Amino acid sequence: MDVEQLAAYSLQRVTAYEGLAVDAALWNDAHGYHHMAQRLHNRALHGWGIAAGLRVVAADPAARGVIVQAGLALDPNGDVIRVPQPTRHALHTTEAGTMAIVLRFTEKPVAANGNAAPTRLDESFELAEAALPLAPTDIELARVVIADPAAPVRDAPSPWDPRPGEIDLRSRRQLTASAMDTLNVGRLVTADAAANALHRQGLTNVVRELQATAPFPVTYAGDLRADQAAGQCQLLYITGAGELRLTPRDGAGLLTFLRGGGVIFAEPCSDAESARQENGRFVASFQRLMTDLKYALEEVRQGHPLFRSRYIFGAAPDGLAGRAPILCRYGVALNPNDYGCCWQGGTAAKPLARETIRSAIEFAGNVAWYATDTASRG
């Protein structure tokens, strides 16, 4: 915040004394001081931008509109903007060119208890479309280059190289991470007791590494059922060997977790699958589950955050099961290559080279950075 902006924040407190008459003006002055002081605090100490959530995704099915997920922002005046639930926004732009989807703070007078005059101010938000350059108080959530005003808006398969008609998130102003941005890592447990024991040491090794190197606090939430994940972790690790069998309640729990901004990283234990002669069944069953939940996974390509959020990868690194494309969509990543065994150094029959282990752990770091970013967008 520039010191020249301080003049916009007038701070004058009410001093009370015995017998002071409190009228509407004095009442407003007293409460207005706290409101102004809070706005100054927000603006000077935290800056402005997107604090959490507010991720913009294409409508499903595709249409001339987007969905803005729940979240929180601070505008350049220091006002807090709260979007309490996912909100659909229909696009009205009819001309070709670059259009930004912006968030604005609004106040709406509200009468209470049958009073004719308003007795409340409802602090709310407005979603709008705006041409560049934006107004000083607009917060950009996304932008789209409109080539065909009648065409539906779509998510960008390559977030760092969006095409015309695709949602571009590259110009979002994100508030910097604070000590509150803790990454809680959980591990899904199911009725399959044997699967619950797989990769346990490897995941522990990854959490230990993140705790030593990540700029944000990392905790291990431990074993969680699907219906416990939401609210207890931001990154949920799922592994198994063979068919992944989940109940409808499990599926509903995972969907709630994802809609709340959680990230799932799923992979098989290829060593256990080979021993059971069930190679490939975990990956196939997980893909079916995601299809049922309307999360059609797509191949991760160069430029995706999973390949560059912390360490730079040109392609998926080698795992115990080889190197196949990683699939991802909307916070769900499916890795067929088995990095969990790599995080443990390999197996007794197949110890791995240090470079393979290091690459797998670095990729886990990318997943963690991706999870914190996704959780902050909601």
Secondary structure, DSSP 8 states (H G I E B T S, - for coil): --GGGGGG---------TT----HHHHHHHHHHHHHHHHHHIIIII-SEEEEE--EEE-SS--SEEEE-SEEEE-TTS-EEEE-S-EEEE----SSEEEEEEEEEEEEEE--TT-SS--EEEEEEEEEEEESS--TT-EEEEEEEES-TTS--B--SSTTS--TTB-B-TT--B----TT--EEEEEE--S-HHHHTTTHHHHHHHHHHHHHH-SS-EEEEEEE-HHHHTTT-SEEEEEESS-----HHHHHHHHHHHHTT-EEEEEE-HHHHHHHT-TTHHHHHHHHHHHHTT---EE--TTSGGGTSSS--SS---BTTB----EEETTEEE-TT--HHHHTTB-SSSB--HHHHHHHHHHHHHHHHHHHHHHHH-
